Each structure stands twice: as structure tokens, then as C-alpha cells.
Amino acid sequence: MNDSPARDSIVGVPLVAISHSPYSEPQFIVEGIGPASFRMHYLSLGNGIVLDLNVSSELTTSSIPANATAGETDGIQPQELLGRPITAVVLDDVGAILVILDGNIFLKDACWFEGNPLWAGIISEHFTPEEREQFTDYWTGQSVRLGDD
């Protein structure tokens, strides 16, 4: 599938499941760094759309592979995220996608050298005010204010 979703097809729709692909074979990230294994993160929404969340700055839809595993997150646990509607999709201060849920909670593919966990947390606890000033709306590129509790 791999299409980019329209705003009105995901904003306001609840997150109903999180799953992951199996880890890839170990691979070098750049010369001298690695090897590391990675996996794709899938966010299933209440309307049947599945978002493919990865480290790129492109949000796509996908289907969940047959060998997918149950969702795990670093930070806020999945059971606390499920049922929350998506309120926004933004690019953060480094151009990575953040899926924003009700309560100023974000989901992000955290590309680390030891793998890429799905990171879930409160915006104001993980991003400084200066970093948040650089957030832009995924679809329009306009500046957005989030996490100012």
C-alpha cells in the first residue's frame, strides 16, 4: 500500500493497536557503526487504517505483516495509549515524525544505534521549549505549538 494518508483520515481517529515487524538482520548504519537490527512500527487506527511509523520524515499507510509481533513501547505503556485519538502529526526539531495523541502524548520511532524502539511520552517532558518551537505540521509545514501544559 504505502500511501501517504490525508489529515482527515487520521486526525480524530483512535489508536486501537500497536504492532511491530520482526527485527531485521544486523546491518551497519554507517561505516564503523553497527551492526544494528531494526523493525517497523505499525499503528492500527479505529477506522481500519494502519500507519507505518519509521525513522523517515514520511508517514505512510501499510498492512501488517503476518509475522508481526505485539506492540511494545519505551516510556508510556501501550495499554495507556490505546483508545486515545490522534490529535496531530508533526515533524519535530530534527525532522522526525511524531504522532500526537490526546493528552500531549507522542509516539516516535526512536532510531538508536542499538535498535529502534517505539518511544511514547509526554511532549513537555521530552522536548525543551526551544525544540518544541521548531515543530511543524506534517501536511502544511506550518509551525505548531504543542506541549505547553
C-alpha positions as CSV (number, residue, x, y, z in Angstrom):
1,M,0.0,0.0,0.0
2,N,2.5,2.7,1.3
3,D,0.3,5.7,0.5
4,S,0.6,9.0,2.5
5,P,-2.7,9.4,4.5
6,A,-4.8,12.5,4.3
7,R,-5.2,14.5,7.5
8,D,-8.9,13.9,7.8
9,S,-8.4,10.2,7.6
10,I,-6.3,10.0,10.8
11,V,-6.8,13.1,13.0
12,G,-9.5,12.4,15.5
13,V,-9.3,8.6,14.9
14,P,-8.4,6.5,18.0
15,L,-5.4,4.3,18.2
16,V,-6.6,0.7,18.6
17,A,-3.4,-1.4,18.4
18,I,0.4,-1.3,18.1
19,S,2.5,-3.9,16.4
20,H,6.0,-4.4,15.1
21,S,7.7,-6.3,12.3
22,P,10.3,-8.8,13.3
23,Y,13.8,-7.4,13.7
24,S,15.9,-7.1,10.5
25,E,19.2,-8.9,10.1
26,P,22.0,-6.9,11.7
27,Q,23.2,-4.2,9.4
28,F,25.8,-1.4,9.5
29,I,24.3,2.1,9.9
30,V,27.4,4.0,8.6
31,E,30.9,2.9,8.2
32,G,32.3,1.8,11.5
33,I,28.9,2.0,13.4
34,G,26.8,-1.1,13.9
35,P,25.8,-3.7,13.2
36,A,22.2,-3.0,14.4
37,S,18.8,-4.5,13.9
38,F,15.7,-2.6,13.2
39,R,11.9,-3.1,13.0
40,M,8.9,-1.3,11.6
41,H,6.2,0.0,13.9
42,Y,2.5,-0.2,12.9
43,L,-0.2,1.9,14.4
44,S,-3.7,0.5,13.8
45,L,-6.5,3.1,13.9
46,G,-10.2,2.7,14.7
47,N,-11.2,3.3,11.0
48,G,-9.0,0.4,9.7
49,I,-6.1,2.4,8.5
50,V,-2.6,1.2,9.5
51,L,0.1,3.8,9.8
52,D,3.7,2.7,9.1
53,L,5.8,4.7,11.5
54,N,9.5,4.7,10.7
55,V,12.5,7.0,11.1
56,S,12.0,8.8,7.8
57,S,10.0,12.1,7.6
58,E,7.3,10.4,5.6
59,L,4.2,8.9,7.1
60,T,2.7,6.0,5.1
61,T,-0.1,3.5,5.3
62,S,0.6,-0.2,5.2
63,S,-0.7,-3.6,6.0
64,I,0.5,-5.5,9.0
65,P,2.7,-8.4,8.0
66,A,1.7,-11.9,9.1
67,N,4.8,-12.3,11.2
68,A,4.2,-9.0,13.2
69,T,4.6,-9.1,17.0
70,A,2.5,-7.3,19.7
71,G,3.3,-3.7,20.4
72,E,5.9,-2.5,22.9
73,T,6.9,1.0,23.8
74,D,9.6,2.7,25.7
75,G,8.1,5.1,28.1
76,I,4.3,5.1,28.4
77,Q,3.0,1.5,28.1
78,P,0.7,0.6,25.1
79,Q,-2.4,-0.1,27.3
80,E,-2.3,3.6,28.3
81,L,-2.2,4.7,24.7
82,L,-4.9,2.6,23.1
83,G,-8.3,4.3,22.6
84,R,-6.7,7.8,22.5
85,P,-7.5,9.8,19.4
86,I,-4.7,11.2,17.2
87,T,-4.7,15.0,17.6
88,A,-1.9,15.9,15.2
89,V,1.1,14.6,13.2
90,V,4.1,16.8,13.3
91,L,7.8,16.9,12.4
92,D,10.0,17.5,15.4
93,D,13.1,19.6,15.7
94,V,15.2,17.0,13.7
95,G,12.5,16.4,11.1
96,A,11.3,13.1,12.5
97,I,7.6,12.2,12.6
98,L,5.7,12.5,15.9
99,V,2.2,11.1,16.0
100,I,0.4,13.1,18.7
101,L,-2.3,11.5,20.8
102,D,-4.8,13.1,23.2
103,G,-3.1,14.4,26.3
104,N,0.0,15.7,24.5
105,I,1.4,12.2,24.3
106,F,3.7,11.5,21.3
107,L,4.8,8.3,19.5
108,K,8.1,8.3,17.7
109,D,10.4,5.8,16.0
110,A,13.5,6.3,18.1
111,C,16.3,5.3,15.8
112,W,19.1,4.4,18.2
113,F,22.2,2.5,17.4
114,E,21.1,-0.5,19.5
115,G,17.8,-0.7,17.6
116,N,14.7,1.4,17.1
117,P,12.2,1.3,20.0
118,L,8.8,2.9,19.6
119,W,9.1,5.8,22.0
120,A,6.0,7.1,23.9
121,G,6.0,10.0,26.2
122,I,4.6,13.4,27.2
123,I,5.8,16.1,24.9
124,S,6.8,18.6,27.6
125,E,8.8,16.0,29.5
126,H,10.9,15.0,26.4
127,F,11.3,18.2,24.4
128,T,12.6,21.5,25.5
129,P,10.6,24.7,24.8
130,E,13.2,25.6,22.1
131,E,12.8,22.2,20.5
132,R,9.0,22.5,20.5
133,E,9.2,25.8,18.8
134,Q,10.6,24.0,15.8
135,F,7.7,21.6,15.5
136,T,5.8,21.8,12.2
137,D,2.5,20.4,10.9
138,Y,3.2,17.3,8.8
139,W,0.8,18.3,6.0
140,T,1.2,22.1,5.8
141,G,4.7,22.7,7.2
142,Q,3.3,25.5,9.4
143,S,4.7,26.0,12.9
144,V,2.6,24.3,15.6
145,R,2.6,24.8,19.4
146,L,2.4,21.6,21.4
147,G,3.3,20.5,24.9
148,D,2.8,23.9,26.6
149,D,0.9,22.5,29.5
